[in-house]
């Protein structure tokens, strides 16, 4: 049974290889998360051995003009 919970993204603070989650405090991360992008849908899960955090970030893509060539 995998347990988990939603973390409020408005209160999520990203530091240097650390994330502050309102309900549990500071959590170390294995990688530096982007500090200049807004996080979305953060989730914290426990697999019975380790805690995992997943979070999405909005990415802006430049629009490209379509042509009739293939």
ABEGO torsion letter per residue (X at the ends): XBBBBBBBAAABBBBBGBBBBAAAEBBBBABBBBAABBBBGBBBBBAGABBBBBBBBBBBBBBBBBBABX
